[in-house]
Amino acid sequence: MSEAPEGGPTPGFLVWRLSMKWRVAVDRAVAPLGLTHAQYSLVASLYGMQHSGLRPSQRRLADHTGLEPLYVSKLARALETAGLLERTRDPQDPRAVQLALTDQGRDVTRRAITVVHRLLGQLLEPLGGLDSPRAREFTRDLATLLDAPLDPFIDHDEHQQEQS
């Protein structure tokens, strides 16, 4: 375990542990619906995008979920085989593949979203629940961290000095 200067776990270690705890919990929660956590991330994102009137390409969905495009392609093929989504060529760009949930896919995704939402409520209960000020602040902090660029080849201290 990585130790912080005070002897406790580092933020990086805690982020990793929380992400692993969440991934395992979601995997277990959506397994009865025939999904894995990665598949859930894909279909739930696709559900939200379709609800907004979009029919995203695999690439756009990869960018949205943070998953590698090749992995999204593999997941999409498996979900297509399971009858949960359709993959079609984009009429505007024959190289691109568009994704859409089937009726069965929408039904499974709605049920999975309900299950994961309950699980999220359990996770955020120590912060006062899903709609608490602490949970909203936590969500803002997570969004800030996700927006921060990460480059393993940049020395943070050197970069800070260059910026000054």
C-alpha positions in Angstrom: 0.0 0.0 0.0 1.2 3.5 -0.9 1.6 5.6 2.2 0.9 9.3 2.4 3.4 11.5 4.4 1.2 11.3 7.5 1.3 7.5 7.3 -2.3 7.1 5.8 -3.2 5.9 2.4 -2.6 8.2 -0.5 -5.5 9.7 -2.5 -4.4 7.6 -5.5 -4.7 4.4 -3.5 -8.1 5.5 -2.1 -9.4 6.3 -5.6 -8.2 2.9 -6.8 -9.8 1.1 -3.9 -13.1 3.0 -4.3 -13.2 2.3 -8.1 -12.5 -1.4 -7.5 -15.2 -1.6 -4.7 -17.7 0.1 -7.1 -16.8 -2.1 -10.1 -17.2 -5.3 -8.1 -20.5 -4.1 -6.6 -21.9 -3.1 -10.0 -20.7 -6.3 -11.6 -22.6 -8.3 -8.9 -25.7 -6.1 -9.1 -26.1 -6.3 -12.9 -25.1 -9.9 -13.4 -28.7 -11.2 -12.9 -29.6 -9.0 -15.9 -26.9 -10.6 -18.0 -24.5 -7.6 -17.9 -21.1 -6.9 -16.7 -20.1 -3.5 -15.3 -18.4 -2.5 -18.5 -21.5 -3.5 -20.5 -23.7 -1.6 -18.1 -21.5 1.5 -18.6 -22.0 1.2 -22.3 -25.7 0.5 -22.4 -26.5 3.1 -19.7 -24.5 5.8 -21.6 -26.1 4.8 -24.9 -29.6 4.9 -23.2 -29.0 8.5 -22.0 -27.6 9.6 -25.4 -30.5 8.0 -27.3 -32.9 9.6 -24.8 -31.4 12.9 -26.0 -32.1 12.0 -29.6 -28.5 10.9 -30.5 -27.4 7.8 -32.3 -23.7 7.8 -31.4 -20.9 6.1 -33.1 -18.8 3.6 -31.3 -16.0 6.2 -31.2 -18.3 8.8 -29.6 -19.5 6.3 -27.0 -15.9 5.4 -26.3 -15.0 9.0 -25.7 -18.1 9.5 -23.5 -17.4 6.4 -21.3 -13.6 6.7 -21.2 -13.3 3.1 -22.5 -10.9 2.3 -25.3 -12.5 2.3 -28.8 -11.4 -1.3 -29.4 -13.0 -2.4 -26.1 -16.2 -0.6 -27.0 -16.3 -2.5 -30.3 -15.8 -5.8 -28.5 -18.5 -5.0 -26.0 -20.9 -3.8 -28.7 -20.5 -7.0 -30.7 -21.3 -9.1 -27.5 -24.3 -6.9 -26.7 -25.5 -7.2 -30.4 -25.2 -11.0 -30.1 -27.3 -10.9 -26.9 -29.9 -8.9 -28.8 -29.5 -5.7 -26.7 -28.2 -3.3 -29.3 -27.9 -2.8 -33.1 -24.7 -1.8 -34.9 -25.2 -0.1 -38.3 -23.0 1.8 -40.7 -23.2 5.6 -40.4 -24.7 6.9 -43.6 -22.6 10.0 -43.3 -19.3 8.1 -42.7 -19.2 4.5 -43.9 -16.1 3.8 -41.7 -18.1 4.6 -38.6 -20.5 2.3 -36.8 -23.6 3.7 -35.0 -25.1 2.1 -32.0 -28.7 1.9 -30.8 -30.4 -0.1 -28.1 -33.1 -2.6 -29.2 -36.4 -2.8 -27.4 -35.0 -5.6 -25.3 -31.9 -3.5 -24.7 -33.9 -0.5 -23.5 -35.9 -2.8 -21.1 -32.7 -4.4 -19.6 -31.0 -1.1 -19.4 -33.9 0.6 -17.5 -33.9 -2.2 -15.0 -30.1 -2.1 -14.6 -30.2 1.7 -14.1 -32.7 1.2 -11.3 -30.5 -1.4 -9.6 -27.3 0.7 -10.0 -29.1 3.9 -8.8 -30.1 2.0 -5.5 -26.5 0.9 -5.2 -25.3 4.4 -5.6 -27.6 5.5 -2.9 -26.0 2.9 -0.6 -22.5 4.2 -1.5 -23.4 7.8 -0.8 -25.3 7.2 2.4 -22.3 8.0 4.6 -22.2 11.4 2.8 -25.8 12.1 3.6 -27.4 10.4 0.6 -27.6 10.9 -3.1 -29.0 14.5 -2.9 -27.0 15.8 0.0 -24.8 18.8 -0.2 -21.7 16.6 0.6 -22.6 14.2 -2.2 -23.0 17.1 -4.7 -19.6 18.5 -3.6 -18.1 15.0 -3.9 -19.6 14.8 -7.5 -18.1 18.2 -8.4 -14.7 17.1 -7.0 -14.8 13.9 -9.0 -15.7 15.9 -12.2 -12.8 18.3 -11.5 -10.4 15.4 -11.2 -11.7 13.7 -14.3 -11.2 16.9 -16.2 -7.6 17.3 -15.1 -5.1 16.1 -17.7 -2.8 13.3 -16.8 0.6 12.8 -18.5 3.0 10.3 -16.9 5.9 12.0 -18.6 5.4 15.5 -17.1 7.0 16.3 -13.8 4.2 18.1 -11.9 6.7 20.3 -9.9 8.6 21.3 -13.0 5.3 21.9 -14.9 4.1 24.2 -12.0 7.3 26.2 -12.1 7.0 26.6 -16.0 3.5 27.9 -15.6 4.6 30.6 -13.1 
